[in-house]
Amino acid sequence: MLYFHHKTTYTNTILTNIKSTKNALFQKLPLTPGNSFIIHRYESPYFETPWHFHEEYELVYCEKGFGNKFIGNSFSSYQEGEIAFIGKNVPHLFKADDSFYGPEASIKPSSIVVQFVEDFLGKEFFNSPEMAEMKQVLSLSQNGLMVLGNTRKKIKVILFEMLERDKIGRLGGLLEIFGLLSDSRELQPLSIQQISGINVSDSQKMNKVLEYALLHYKETISLREVSDLTNLSESTFCRYFKSRTQKSFLAFIIEIRLNESKRLLKETDLSILEICYESGFNNLSNFNRLFRKQFRESPVEFRRSV
């Protein structure tokens, strides 16, 4: 979930319900009196929650800002206007771009978040015939889903309306969203495998690794450096990271660098060579080969298509 500094009792309650605000894994989210699910708008200069998971399903609309997201074992950038639907107990992390850190930032990232547990309307609600298609969507959300196209546009409108509605109106809006998700063919899975949170100790290790990777991916990172963060040997760390993400640590670093290069290709006029080095690669031919393998087109072709 995307949490922000906010001077409200609600947000303070959320933060005290995170098992460890620095190394959180499992998050118990509070319901306000008279509500069976959560809808809230968050705004702050940066995201403050680390790699974590919770038993609630989560729909996240990124209203303002951009950065990186890690959902299950999928790493990618996120942009303003995106909507993600995240299944229960799926570990995830959103980190705002470095440009939002510091007093010179002119825009505060914001998001609208809806969360609900599977039995929030009774244990048999999603087993009813009317919810058969939505139950399939809940299953798909265990891989993390991006909501695209017209479905995203319609849900965005409903979310803003829900913020202004009374309790019955908010519930009606959520049922409308269920209907749109049930009928949509514009849901894109993120993870190849389903990844679930495990325990607090495990999350502490993973969060250290992910934070370090996101801070230092442009540099040469040795296995010794990152394995020391987890108090594991290099070989044990490699097995550990792959068991949690279904990919090697090197593949993860390459994924971060490729997503950064993609962002730079879209948003800057830097040359391909400059982007290669700015993203953390030190060989142009290797960068071109990896980019094509990941995105099925060369950096030049991608920039032209943009």
C-alpha positions, -999 to +999 in steps of 0.1 A: +000+000+000+011+036-005+012+054+029+021+090+034+028+114+063-006+128+072-016+147+103-047+127+110-056+102+138-065+077+111-030+077+096-013+076+130-034+046+139-023+029+107+014+035+115+011+021+150-005-010+136+025-018+114+044-045+133+076-026+126+075+008+107+111+003+095+111-034+088+074-042+084+060-074+071+025-080+083+003-050+085-030-049+105-051-021+091-077-003+112-113+001+102-130+033+113-163+029+132-193+020+111-172+008+081-165-027+068-138-016+043-113+013+039-112+040+013-087+068+019-067+095+001-031+099+010-007+127+002+029+133+013+063+142-001+073+105-001+063+069+007+072+057+042+062+020+043+086-007+033+081-041+017+050-054+035+018-074+031-016-076+047-047-098+046-068-071+028-071-069-009-060-035-021-069-013-050-044+016-055-049+046-078-017+066-082-032+101-084+001+121-085+037+112-087+058+084-101+085+060-090+090+023-086+068-006-075+076-041-064+045-064-063+050-101-057+081-108-078+075-081-104+095-049-104+085-020-126+080+018-126+047+033-118+032+065-133+006+090-125-029+076-133-021+039-128-044+015-109-031-017-094-051-044-077-031-064-052-042-097-037-043-106+000-009-113+016+010-104-016+041-085-005+045-051-022+065-019-020+060+015-037+089+040-036+086+075-050+112+088-074+142+105-058+130+139-072+102+139-045+127+138-017+138+172-005+124+207+000+127+216-037+100+191-048+070+210-061+045+181-063+034+158-034+026+122-045-009+112-037-030+081-040-065+068-034-066+034-017-094+009-012-089-021+011-112-049+021-110-084+035-126-113+016-154-118+041-162-081+047-198-087+035-200-122+050-182-154+044-204-165+015-206-132-004-179-140-030-194-175-033-227-162-045-235-167-083-234-130-089-198-128-076-184-158-096-165-137-121-152-114-093-140-143-074-118-152-104-104-117-104-096-121-067-076-152-076-058-134-104-049-106-080-026-129-062-002-122-090-009-085-088-029-069-116-027-036-135-060-022-145-059-007-179-079+012-206-115+022-201-118+001-170-092+022-154-109+055-165-143+044-151-129+032-118-110+064-114-143+084-116-159+061-091-131+064-066-133+102-065-171+099-061-167+074-032-146+099-013-176+123-012-204+097-006-220+085+026-215+049+039-241+034+016-228+053-014-193+041-008-204+005-006-224+010-038-193+024-055-172-006-044-198-029-059-197-009-091-159-014-092-164-052-086-188-052-116-162-034-138-134-057-128-156-088-133-164-078-169-130-064-178-106-078-203-081-050-194-065-066-164-028-073-169-010-097-145+023-086-130+040-116-114+046-149-132+045-168-099+023-161-069+044-147-040+032-145-004+046-129+027+061-153+052+071-138+086+086-107+102+122-120+102+120-128+066+106-094+057+133-076+076+159-093+055+140-087+022+134-050+031+171-044+038+180-060+004+153-041-016+161-007+000+198-012-007+192-023-043+170+007-050+196+031-036+227+015-052+215-001-084+236+023-105+267+012-088+286-021-089+270-042-061+289-072-049+272-103-034+293-099-003+278-064+003+242-075+000+246-108+017+262-091+047+229-071+051+211-104+058+239-121+078+239-149+052+267-163+032+268-154-004+256-188-016+229-190+010+218-155+001+215-164-036+193-193-027+173-172-003+166-144-027+156-167-055+132-187-032+115-154-023+113-137-057+118-166-083+147-147-098+183-142-091+196-110-074+216-101-105+184-105-126+166-082-102+193-055-104+192-057-142+154-053-141+158-021-120+183-007-144+163-015-175+132+001-160+152+032-152+166+033-188+130+030-201+120+060-180+149+080-192+142+072-228+106+085-224+113+115-203+147+129-213+167+138-244+198+120-232+216+099-259+213+061-258+249+060-246+243+085-218+212+065-207+232+033-208+256+046-182+231+067-163+210+035-157+240+016-142+252-003-173+288+000-184+286-016-218+264-003-247+261-035-266+252-054-234+226-028-226+211-030-261+210-068-259+193-069-224+169-041-233+157-060-264+154-093-245+133-076-218+111-054-239+113-070-274+126-039-291+158-019-290+162+013-270+161+033-303+129+016-314+113+021-280+121+059-281+107+062-316+075+045-306+071+069-276 
